[in-house]
């Protein structure tokens, strides 16, 4: 795996024959997106998002609804390449009680309700599961999202 930082916020990750570029904003050399297989934009601040760089990438764009809305306004030709996604934390942290599977899934459902499905090419939801996910959190996932449990 090769990871290359381009300017302020942009990172290019290459593994085997796949290249993903993260946050090619205004401080990013346009060469960062050349040959990218996918682009991830984490949020809509200019240092992370520049429509010209996304147009130059000629690759699918994965982002949140706020960025997708800006893309529709700033660069409508990109709209069919955008996948809107939301992440669900799976950590029951005592100092961050809102970051639970149940709270995350409620947020996803609320967020999905606000997505203009006619304009979003695709919508995905990722559950960030790792060794910290407890059986109680998986039960909340099954109950609140998967509908089994």
N, C-alpha and C positions, 0 to 999 in steps of 0.2 A: 504494500500500500504506500502511496506517495501523497503527502499532504503539502500543499503550497499556499501560503498566505499572499493575497493580492491586495495591498493597500489596507485601508482602515478595518473593514468588516468582512471582506470576501475571503473565502477559503475554497480551494479546488482540491477535491479528493479523487484520486485515481486508484482503482483496485482492479487488477487483471485488465480487462478491456473496457471497463465502465468508468465514466467520469461524471461526478456530481459537483456542481458549483453552488456554493451557499452565499447568499446576500451580495450579489454584484451591484453595489450602489454607485453613487456619484464619484467616489474616490477610487473606483476600481478601473484598472487598465482593461479596455475592451477585449484584449487578448485572453483574459481569464475565462471567457465563455466559449472560446473557439473550440469546436468539437465536443462540447458538453452533451452528455446523454440525458441529463436532467438538471433543472435548476430549482433550488429551494430558496424561497424568500420568507424570512421569519416574521417581518413586520414592515409597515409602510413608510418608515422614516427614510428620507432620501439617501442616507449613508448605507442603506441596505437594499433599496429599490430604485432602479433606474430603467424605465421602459426601453430605452435604446439598447441597453445591454441584453434585455430579455429578447428583444426582436433579433438581435445579432446572434443569439444562441441557437435559434432554430431547434429548440428542444422543449419537451414538456416542462411545465412550471407547476410546482407544488407549493401551496401557500395557504394562508388563512383568508377568511371572507373579506376582511378589511382591505387586504392587498388585491384580491380578485376584483373588488369594486373599483379600485383605482385603475387596475389594468383595463377594465371595461370602459372607463372614462378616458384614460390616457392613450391606450393602444388597443382599440377594439379588435384588431387583426389577431391579437394574441389569445382572445377569449376562449377559443376552442382548444387551446393547448393547456388550459389551467385546470388543475385539480385542487379543490378546496378540501382541506383536512382539518381535523381537530384532534388534539391529544388528550388522553385521559390519564391523570396521574394515578399511580397505585401505591401510595405511600401513606401510612397512617402516622404522621409525625406529630408528637405532642405539642410542638410550638406552632404548627400550621394545621389546625384541626379541619380547615376547609379542604385540604388536599387529601381527600379520600376517594375511593372508587364511586361511592354513592353520590358525593358532591360533584365529582367530575362528570359523571353521566348525566346528572341534572343539568349541568352547564352545557354539555354537548346537545342534549335535547332542546334546550332553550336556544342555543346557537344555531342549530339546524332549522329551527322554526323561523329564524331570521334570514336564512339563506334564500336568495332568489333562485329557486331550482330551475326556472326556465333559462336562466343565464349561466348557471354553473354547469360546466361540461360534465364534471364528475365530483362526487363528494366522498371522502374517506374518513374513517375514524380509526385512530391508532390507540391501542391500550398499551401503555408503557409498563410492561410487567417485567419484574426481575425478582431476585431472591427475596426482596423485602415484602413482596405481596403475601399477605396472610390468607389463611383459609376463609376468614370472615370477609375479607375484601373480595375474594373470588366469588363468594356466595352473593355479595352485593352486586357484582358484575352480572352473574347469572340471573339474579332477580330483576335488576333494574334495566338491563340492556338485552341480554340474550333471551329473556322470557322463559327461562327454564329453572325453576327453583323457587 
